[in-house]
Amino acid sequence: MAKSPGWPAELTAGPLVLRAPRLRDGRLWSEIRIRNEYWLAPWEPSSPLTWGERNAVSAWPALHSALKAAGRHGTMLPFMIDYGGRLVGQMNVSNVVHGALRSCTVGYWVDGSVAGRNITPTALALVIDHCFAQVGLHRVEVDIRPENAPSLRVVEKLGLRREGYYERFLDIDGGWRDHVAFAVTVEELVGTRMVARVGALPPAPTWRSMR
Ligand SMILES: CC(C)(COP(=O)(O)OP(=O)(O)OC[C@H]1O[C@@H](n2cnc3c(N)ncnc32)[C@H](O)[C@@H]1OP(=O)(O)O)[C@@H](O)C(=O)NCCC(=O)NCCS
């Protein structure tokens, strides 16, 4: 199969690295996800499985394979977010469509213990620049529940354009939830890059002192 444009890739800004998922991420991925249930569950797709089942170490190999396959096929760019050398979250570029549309949707989460450090806006800026320069896309969309103030702040920091309000758009946390759609197209970044819009990242934590 031909290589997908822009994948696999490693995107870096100081202590922040976005990289492809690894099979050995499973233990830490599961530990973070289970510890963050109340932080993450309101914003995650509905599922018949319990949070513990969906995020068990044993769930990772199948998810890892699915993410890798989607990356290879070019329908997704599944990034793990490392900060100071440690996994802290995920950023998935999904619904990648080429042809006349050349668009994608980005979703993300970080460990609540590192929230508020500008990690997600920086990661999103890197991903948007990558989607335009390396993947050849024209438009990046982010859909956010109107109740999700921290995520609305992320797109505000990057100056993404509010495109519309989708009623009962995604099946999230047990129901069809309204979302606000934000987007940016290549034309809005002529002569500049999205990373130029984000503030500095604080130095990465010393991980041992946080645990
Ligand atoms: C949305 C999310 C990814 C933002 O990530 P982040 O790396 O913390 O982003 P930022 O550092 O830019 O913080 C954004 C805002 O969150 C708020 N925030 C910061 N720390 C917070 C905390 N501990 N608890 C709640 N909100 C917090 C602040 O208002 C901040 O804005 P500010 O920098 O102007 O003060 C993160 O909150 C998260 O993972 N939430 C749960 C999953 C989720 O909502 N995913 C997105 C679905 S669309």
The ligand as an SDF file (V2000), in Angstrom:
LIG
                    3D

 48 50  0  0  0  0  0  0  0  0999 V2000
  -10.1000   20.4680   26.8440 C   0  0  0  0  0  0  0  0  0  0  0  0
   -8.6780   20.0990   27.2680 C   0  0  0  0  0  0  0  0  0  0  0  0
   -8.1060   19.1050   26.2770 C   0  0  0  0  0  0  0  0  0  0  0  0
   -7.8260   21.3720   27.2990 C   0  0  0  0  0  0  0  0  0  0  0  0
   -6.4720   21.0090   27.4580 O   0  0  0  0  0  0  0  0  0  0  0  0
   -5.3600   21.9270   28.1690 P   0  0  0  0  0  0  0  0  0  0  0  0
   -4.0480   21.3940   27.7300 O   0  0  0  0  0  0  0  0  0  0  0  0
   -5.6080   22.0080   29.6250 O   0  0  0  0  0  0  0  0  0  0  0  0
   -5.6390   23.3630   27.5140 O   0  0  0  0  0  0  0  0  0  0  0  0
   -5.2130   24.8090   28.0940 P   0  0  0  0  0  0  0  0  0  0  0  0
   -3.9700   24.7000   28.8940 O   0  0  0  0  0  0  0  0  0  0  0  0
   -5.2640   25.7340   26.9560 O   0  0  0  0  0  0  0  0  0  0  0  0
   -6.3970   25.1870   29.0810 O   0  0  0  0  0  0  0  0  0  0  0  0
   -7.6460   25.6100   28.5510 C   0  0  0  0  0  0  0  0  0  0  0  0
   -8.5090   26.1860   29.6500 C   0  0  0  0  0  0  0  0  0  0  0  0
   -8.8820   25.1480   30.5420 O   0  0  0  0  0  0  0  0  0  0  0  0
   -9.1470   25.7430   31.8490 C   0  0  0  0  0  0  0  0  0  0  0  0
   -8.4120   24.9810   32.8500 N   0  0  0  0  0  0  0  0  0  0  0  0
   -7.0970   25.0080   33.1450 C   0  0  0  0  0  0  0  0  0  0  0  0
   -6.8110   24.1150   34.1210 N   0  0  0  0  0  0  0  0  0  0  0  0
   -7.9860   23.5160   34.4300 C   0  0  0  0  0  0  0  0  0  0  0  0
   -8.3500   22.5190   35.3760 C   0  0  0  0  0  0  0  0  0  0  0  0
   -7.4490   21.9500   36.1830 N   0  0  0  0  0  0  0  0  0  0  0  0
   -9.6490   22.1300   35.4210 N   0  0  0  0  0  0  0  0  0  0  0  0
  -10.5700   22.6760   34.6060 C   0  0  0  0  0  0  0  0  0  0  0  0
  -10.2740   23.6530   33.6880 N   0  0  0  0  0  0  0  0  0  0  0  0
   -8.9960   24.0580   33.6250 C   0  0  0  0  0  0  0  0  0  0  0  0
   -8.6800   27.1880   31.7890 C   0  0  0  0  0  0  0  0  0  0  0  0
   -9.8280   28.0130   31.5960 O   0  0  0  0  0  0  0  0  0  0  0  0
   -7.8130   27.1870   30.5300 C   0  0  0  0  0  0  0  0  0  0  0  0
   -7.8090   28.4620   29.9060 O   0  0  0  0  0  0  0  0  0  0  0  0
   -6.6390   29.5230   30.3080 P   0  0  0  0  0  0  0  0  0  0  0  0
   -5.3360   28.9170   29.8570 O   0  0  0  0  0  0  0  0  0  0  0  0
   -7.0200   30.7480   29.5650 O   0  0  0  0  0  0  0  0  0  0  0  0
   -6.6870   29.6720   31.8130 O   0  0  0  0  0  0  0  0  0  0  0  0
   -8.6790   19.4460   28.7010 C   0  0  0  0  0  0  0  0  0  0  0  0
   -9.3890   20.2930   29.5510 O   0  0  0  0  0  0  0  0  0  0  0  0
   -9.2860   18.0470   28.7190 C   0  0  0  0  0  0  0  0  0  0  0  0
   -8.6160   17.0710   28.4220 O   0  0  0  0  0  0  0  0  0  0  0  0
  -10.5810   17.9610   29.0720 N   0  0  0  0  0  0  0  0  0  0  0  0
  -11.2810   16.6670   29.1180 C   0  0  0  0  0  0  0  0  0  0  0  0
  -11.4740   16.0510   27.7290 C   0  0  0  0  0  0  0  0  0  0  0  0
  -12.0720   17.0280   26.7460 C   0  0  0  0  0  0  0  0  0  0  0  0
  -12.8480   17.9010   27.0770 O   0  0  0  0  0  0  0  0  0  0  0  0
  -11.6820   16.8840   25.4630 N   0  0  0  0  0  0  0  0  0  0  0  0
  -12.1420   17.7780   24.3920 C   0  0  0  0  0  0  0  0  0  0  0  0
  -13.4680   17.3930   23.8490 C   0  0  0  0  0  0  0  0  0  0  0  0
  -13.9800   18.5560   22.5960 S   0  0  0  0  0  0  0  0  0  0  0  0
  1  2  1  0
  2  3  1  0
  2  4  1  0
  2 36  1  0
  4  5  1  0
  5  6  1  0
  6  7  2  0
  6  8  1  0
  6  9  1  0
  9 10  1  0
 10 11  2  0
 10 12  1  0
 10 13  1  0
 13 14  1  0
 14 15  1  0
 15 16  1  0
 15 30  1  0
 16 17  1  0
 17 18  1  0
 17 28  1  0
 18 19  1  0
 18 27  1  0
 19 20  2  0
 20 21  1  0
 21 22  1  0
 21 27  2  0
 22 23  1  0
 22 24  2  0
 24 25  1  0
 25 26  2  0
 26 27  1  0
 28 29  1  0
 28 30  1  0
 30 31  1  0
 31 32  1  0
 32 33  2  0
 32 34  1  0
 32 35  1  0
 36 37  1  0
 36 38  1  0
 38 39  2  0
 38 40  1  0
 40 41  1  0
 41 42  1  0
 42 43  1  0
 43 44  2  0
 43 45  1  0
 45 46  1  0
 46 47  1  0
 47 48  1  0
M  END
$$$$
